[in-house]
Amino acid sequence: MRRLATALLCLAALVGCAQPGALPPSDGGPAPDTGWTTYQADVTAVRLGADPRSLALTVVLLGDADGCSRNPRITYFTEENNRIHANVVQDSRLSGVVGACPTHTPGEVTLTAPGPIADRIVVLNQEPWKRDGAEYRRCDATFGCDPMPTDHCDPAWISVAVRGMDVSRHSVGSPEGCDGRWLVMTVPFDPVPCGAEARPGCDASATVRRYFLRWAGPRGWATIAGSTEAGCGRVRTVEPTFPAKLCADLPRP
């Protein structure tokens, strides 16, 4: 009898502690459905539309389940500085559920401007696209919408090489020899070590180093070696085919 009474008291305590409408603790399973939310739809291709005012955009949509994606569309749209700016989005109510939308599917969105688009740059989700015949190409992250220089010794390619080095963002490369395949240049570690206005007691001398580089194709120049010595330094021990005529007579940097 005593055991029965004890059991009833425990059951009453459990019932009393329960709150109306309370949910059981989470077991780490899928997150609950929180309704439709707007997400960016990445653009993978742009081509001319059916009329001069429109473009057909191929976009990436979340796929594989009902509720992953709906209503791909243009939201923000503006025209300024002879460019068209627009955001491309989609709605999803399962994007936040782990494993609910494991695949992607292509979709299409039409962008329509008030007037003819012509050859204007079109910026979609903050990425610029430039017309190339009946289609558009995504502008390069380095050179923007301008064509890449065909001359590998062009200052633009030199600047790209310096930006990839562990030097100050103010550093500028000074080419000493370049034949399109090989490049030698000096680069100061920090051209303004004391700041724009020299601080009292600061030594304004800048450390300058010579760099030897090889043309590496679409990614530009690749560094082979660095040196603070005169001439070719150590580069010909690292790369015996580096042409001595580009560096043999160079003084210390």
N, C-alpha and C positions, 0 to 999 in steps of 0.2 A: 504494500500500500504506500509506504514511504517513497519507494522508487517511482511509482506512478505520479505522486504529487510533485516530486522533483522535476520530472519530465514536463508536466503541465506548466510549472512555473517557468522553465526555460523557454518553452514554446511561446508563452505569453510575453516574455521579455523580447524575443525576436520580433514578434508581431508589433509590439509597441514601438520598437526602434525604427521600423520601416516607415518611410515617408511616402505619402501618396504621390504617384507619378514619378518616383525616383528611378533612375536607370541603373542597371548593374555596372560595376566597374568595367572599363575597357579592357579587352583581351588582346589589344594590339592588332585587331583586324582592320579592314578597310574603313576609311573615314566616312562619316555619314554624308549623304547627299545634301549639299548646301545650296542648291539652285544653280541657275545659269550665271556664269561669269565671263567677262570679255577678256580675250587674250590676243596677242599679236599673231597674225598669219604671215609667215615668212614668204617673200616673193622669190620665185626661182626663174621666172622668164617673163619678158615683156615684149609684146608685138603690137603692130598697128591694128586698130579696131576697124569696125565697119564703116566709120566715117571719120573725117579729119579731126573731130573733137574727142575721139575715144581711143582707149588702149585696152587690150585684153591682157590681163595679168594671170599668170599661173602661180598658184599659191599652195603651200603645204598645210593640210588640214589634219587634225587628230582623227584617227580612225579606229575601226575594228569593233565598235559597239554603238548602239543607239544611245545618244546623249553625249558622245565625245565631241561632236562639232555640229554647229548649225549656223546659218546666216552669215557666211563670209561676205564682207562688205567694206566700202570706203567710209571712214568716219571723218577725221579732220581733213580739210582741203583748203588750200590757199594758193594764191599766185603772187609771187614777189621776186624782184630782181631777175625778171625773165626766166624764172624757174617755177615749176609746179611742185608743191609739197602735199603729200597725202599719207595717211596712216591706213593700213589694211589690217582688219581684225576678224576674229571669229568668236562665237560663243561656245562655251562648254560647261556642262554640269558634272562631268566625271574626270576632268583634268587633275583634280586634287586627290583622286582615289588611286592608290598605288596599283599599277598593273591593269587598270581598267581600259586604257587606250595605248596599247603597246606599239601600234603601227601608225603609219601616216599614209594619207591618200592625197593625190593632186586635186585641186579645185580651180575654179576660174572666177575672177572678179572683173567687172568692167569699170574702168575709170572714165568718167565723162567730164570734160571741161566746158566752161561757158562758150569758149571760142576755139578755133583751130589750135592744136598743140604744136604743129610744125616741128621744128628742130630743137625745141626747148628741152633743157635738162629736167628730168622727172625724179624727184626725191621721194622714195617710198620707204616708210619706216626708217627715215633718216639716212638711207643709203641712196646715193645718186646713180641714175641710169642715163645713158646717152644713146641717141638714135644711131643705128648702124644699118642702113638699108631699110628693110621692112620690119626689122626687129631692133631691140635695144640691148646694149651690153652694160654690165655693171661696171661702174668706174673703179679704177684701181685704188687700193687703199693708200698707196704711196704717192702716185702722180695725179690722183683725182681723175677728172674726165679728159685731161690732156693726153695726147699720145705719148708713150714712153720714148725717150730719146734713143735713136738708133746708134748714136755715137756713145760708146761705153765710157769714154773719157769726159763726157758732158758733166758740167758742175752739178746737175741734178743727181746723177748717179754717185758722184763723190759725196754729196750731202747724205744720201741714203746710207753709204758705207760708214760715215762718221757717226750717224745716229745709232748704228748698231754696236758701237764701241763703248767701253766703260770709261767715258770721259764726260766732261761737263756738257750740258745742253747748249752752252755758248761756244763750244769748240768748233772750229772750222778747219777743214783739211786743205793743205797747200800741196798740190801735185808737183812732184819733181821729175817724174817720168811716167809716161803712159803710152802704150801701143795698142790699146783695145783689149788685149788679153792679160797683160801684166800692168800693175800700177805700184808706184812707190810715192809716198807722200808723208809730210810731217803733220802732226796733230798736237796742239797744246793740250795738256791734261785739263787745265782751266785757264782760259785767257784773261779772266778778271778775278784772280784769287783774292784780291783785297776789296772787291765790290766795285760798283760804278764810281764811287768816291773813296779813294784809298784811306783805310783806317790808320791812325797814328801807330807807328811801330810795325806795320805789316810789310813783309817782304813781297814786293809786287812782281818778282821774277817768276815766270811761268815755266813749268816743266814741259819740255817738248820732246816728243818721241817720233821716230821714223817707223812707218808701217809699210809692209810689203804685202800686196794682195793679188789674188788671181780672180779672173772673171768666172763666175759660177752660174751663168745662165740667167733665167728669169728672176732669181732672187738677188742678182747684182754681184757686188764684189765680196769675196771671202778673204779674211786676213790669214796670211801664212805665218808671218813672224813680225816681231817688233824689235827695235834696236835703238840704242843711244850712241852707237859707234859711227865712225866715218865709213863711207863706201857702202858695200853691200852687207856689212855686218855679218849676222849668222844665217841670213836667208838662204844662201847657196848650200849650206849644210843640211837645211831642211828641205829645200826644193832646188836641186842641182840645175834644173832647166830654166830657172829664173835668169833672164838676160842681164849679163853683167853691164852691158852698155847703158842700162837705165840707172845704175847706181854706183858704178866703180869709182867715179870721180866726185862723189858727193862728200861735202865736209860733215863734221859732226852736227847733228840737228840742234 
